[in-house]
Amino acid sequence: MNTTFPILKKDKFGRFIADNKNISLDDYLLQNEEESYSEIATDRLKQHPIKLMLRAIGTPKIILNKTKRLAITLFNTFYYPAMKKRLNRLQEIGFIESIPSQKQLWFGAYDMLRYFISPGAASYYKTKKINFTFHQILRFLNDPSGISDPIGIRVPRDTIICHLLEVVHANPVYDLQLLDQFDDGLDEMEKQTQQMLEATHPRYNSIMAITEDVNYHQNLLDYVKKYRANPAERQMVRASGMARDDAYFLLAECMFGTLPSAFRYINRLPNNFSTLVKHAKNNAKINPVYCDEWLLNQFYEKELLNKN
């Protein structure tokens, strides 16, 4: 392979930034092979749907807490200075090279959802024999703010953490980078993941009504510790069913899997509303013109995409 990878940049803390700049497609293509899962079924796989829904709703105290976080998310969504503060922080750390316009953010979030998040999740849950629609209902009941912002720049710290704890991630890097905008984000992530393993987390009962892999929290904790020591550590990539058989899905996964690469994509989108609408209508699959050259070169060399 002749692909030349760019040198990884360092963040303001002196750490190498996790990015798709050191991604090898082999790491993803191998994930289509059958993975070994524990035969121990979690409550998510064996309890009655009504009971799972009641658990996801939680106690009055939990309901109050997640309602407050939803209100904060809505406030950050419609009050631009609050969102701009978040984006400035991510740029200061070194994750974002430039801040996109609001139009680019909205259409970029839509692309992330339709090209990567939804098809990857649907394919994965199909392999687990889990109804994707019902799973989304459980997630909404457990934490409505967690599904209201695909790119995660408007939600509170604990919404990001709850999202990481409840959803068996295809790759948690993007969300761990989001947590760096909070001074104690990664500290809390490690602490709350440990609480899940000890069954002492305040939301343990509701989160375990959603999480289907009994090994997930241990694997997540191990990776969080590695990430904190070296963010450029080999990423924790989960199998996604047959989704990666589609080269365009795989390209979207590589672009949206880390925060820096996702925002490079968003910043390349047109900054004109009518052009963005045409883009949304005409591009049913991710358009390579908005993707990183070094990534595309791997696809061309493996003949996964045709170079026009």
N, C-alpha and C positions, 0 to 999 in steps of 0.2 A: 504493500500500500504506500502511495507516494504523498498522502495527505500531510500537509504541514500544519501542526496545531499551534495556535497563538500561545504566547507565554501567559500563564495565569497571573492576574493582578492580585495585589494585597489590599486588604481593607484598612481602615484607619487604626485598627488594633494590631496591625502587623501580621495578620493571618492571611494565608492564601484563600482566595474566594472560590467557593464551590461554583462551578460553571460547566457548560457543555463543552468548554474548550479542551477538556481532557477526557471526553466521552468516547469510548470505543463502541461501535455498534455491536460488536461481539458480546459485550456485557448484556445487551438487551435481547439479542436474537437467541441467546442460550436460554433465556427465561421462558421460552415457549415449550421447553421440555418439561415433563411432569415433575412437579416438586413434591417433596414428602411433607405431609401435614400430620399433625397429631390426630389420632382417632378419637380423642376426647372431645365430645361435642359441648360447646358452650350453651348457655341458656338461650342465646339468640337462635340456635338451631333446633332446640327441642321444646321450648315453651310455647304455649298457646298464644296466637297473635294478640288477643285482647289483653292478656297479662303483660306481654311485652310493651304494648301501647301505654298501659297504666304505669309501668315502671319508667318508661321514657318520659312521661309527663312529670313524674316526681312529686316531692312533697311541696307544700305551700312555700316553704323557704326557698327551695330550688326554683319554683315557678317565678317567685319575685326576683331572684337573682338573674335568671335568663331573660325576663322581661326588661329588666334594667339594661342588660347588655344589648338587647335588640334596639332599645331606644337610643343608646349611644351610637350604634351602627347607623341607624336612620339619620341621626343628627350629623354624623360625619359624612354621610352620603350627600346631604343637601346643604351642608354648610362648608363651602369650599375651603376657607382658611384652616379648618380642622384637618381636612384631607391633605392640604398642601403642607402642613406641618409634618405629617407622616412621611410624605414623599421627600421632603427636604431632609429628613432624618436618614432615610434610606440612601439618598444621594450622598449625604455627608459620610456615611459609613463606607461607601464605594460600590454599593450594589447597583445603583442606577447611574448611567452616564449622563442622561438628561431627562427632565420631567416631561411626560407626554401631555397633550391637551386633554381636556375632559372628553372630547369626542373620541379620541384615540383610545382612551381608557375604557370607555363603554363598549366600543366595538371590539377592542382587544379582549375584554372579559368575555364577550359573546363568542369570540373565536376559541378562546381557551376552553370554554364550556362545551362547544359543539364538536371541536376537533379532537380534544384530548380527554377531558374529565368524564363526560357522559359516556362516550363509546368505550373507554377503558374500563370504567366501573361496571357498565352493563355486561361486558364480556367476562370480566372477572367473577361477578356474582352469578352469572350463568354456570360457570364451572363449579361453584359452590352450591348450586341448586337453591339459590336465594332469589325471591321475587324482588327485582330491582325497584319497582314502584313502591312496594310496601316498605322496603328498606329506606327509601327517601322520606316516607311518611314518618317512620320512627326517628330519623335524623331531625326532621322538622320539629317533632314533638319534644325531642330532647334538647334542642338548641336552635331555635329559628334563626338567630343571627348567623349561625354557622353555614347556612346555605344561601344567605342573602347577598353575599359578596364573593364571587368566584376568585378574584385576585387578592382578597384579604387585606386591602389597605385601609379599610374603614372599620374593621371590627376590633373590639377590645382584646387585650392580651389573653385573658382566660378563654375567650371564644376560640382563638387559634389553638390553645393547648387542648381544650375539650375536643376540637375537631381532630387533632392528631391522636388523641386517646381513643376516640370512638370509631374512627375509620381506619381500616387496615390499608395503609397508604401504598400506592404504586411506587412512590419515592417521597420521603418526608423532607427533603432538602429545602424546597421552596418555603415551606411553612417555618422551618427552623430559621431561615434567613429573615422571615417576617418578624420572628420573635426578637431578633437582634435590635429592632427599633425601640425595645423596652430595656431599660438597664438591667432588670432582673428576669428578663424573658427566658433565657436558657437555664438559669438557676431554677426557676419555677417549673420549667418543663421536666427537668431531671427529677426534681422533688415530687411532682405530681405523678410521674410515671412510676416512681418507686412506691408511692402510696397505692397505686392500682395493683401492684404486685402483692402488697401487704393487705389488700382489701380494706384500707383505712381511708381511702379518698372519699370526700363528702358526696361525690356523685357516682360512687362505685356501682351502686345498684342500677342506675339509669344507663350508665355507659356500657355495662356488661349485658344490657338488654339489646345492644346494637352490635357489639364486637363479636365476630364469628370465629376468630382464630385464637385458640387458647395460648399460643406461643407469642402472640403479637407484642404484648407489652414488655416481655423480657427482651425480645429482639430489638424493640424500639429503644429501650433503656440502654442496651449495649451500643447501639448506633449513636445515640445522643452523646454518650460519653466519648466515643471516637470522634464525633463531629466537633465537640468542644475542644478536644486536643488538637485536631487538624481538620478544618472544614473541607479540605480537598481530599479527605479520605474517600476510598471507593464507596460510591453511593449505594444505599440500601434499596435495591430495585426488586419489586414484587412481580410475580407472574401476572399477566393480564389476559388470561385465556387465549383466544385466537386473534385478539385485536392486533397484535404485532405482525400478523401475516399481511396486513395492509401497510404498505410502505409509507403512505401518507399519514396514517395514525402514528407510526413510529417516528416520522419526522416531527410531527406535532408534539409527541412526548419529549423528544430531545430538545425542542425549542421551549416548551412551557415547563419543563421539569425543574429548572432553577430560576431564581428571581432575576438575575442579570440577563440571561438569555431571553426570558419572557418579555422583559421590558425593552430589549433591543428590537424584538419583533413588533411590539406595540408602537415604538417610536418610528418604525419604518412604514406604518400604515399611513394612508393619505390623511391629510388634515382638513379635508373638505367634506361636509356632511353628505352631499349628494353622491360624491365619489365613494364614500364609505358605505352608503346604502347599496350602490351597485356592487361593491365588493361583497357585501353580505349576501346579496341575491345570487351572484354569479359564481362564487367560489364555494362549492359544496365541500371541497377538500382544501387543506391548507395550501396556500400559494407559495411555492418555493422562492419567489422573488422577495419575500419578506424574511427569509431565513438566512442563517449564517453560512457564509461561503465554505468554511472549513468543514462544516457539517454536511453540506450538500455534496462536497467532493467525495466523502465516504459513500454516500448513497450512489453516486455515479460510478465509482470504482467497483462497487459490489453489484452494479446494474440493477439496483432496486428502483431507480427512477431513470427516465430517459432525459438526457441533457439536450434541450432544444437550442 
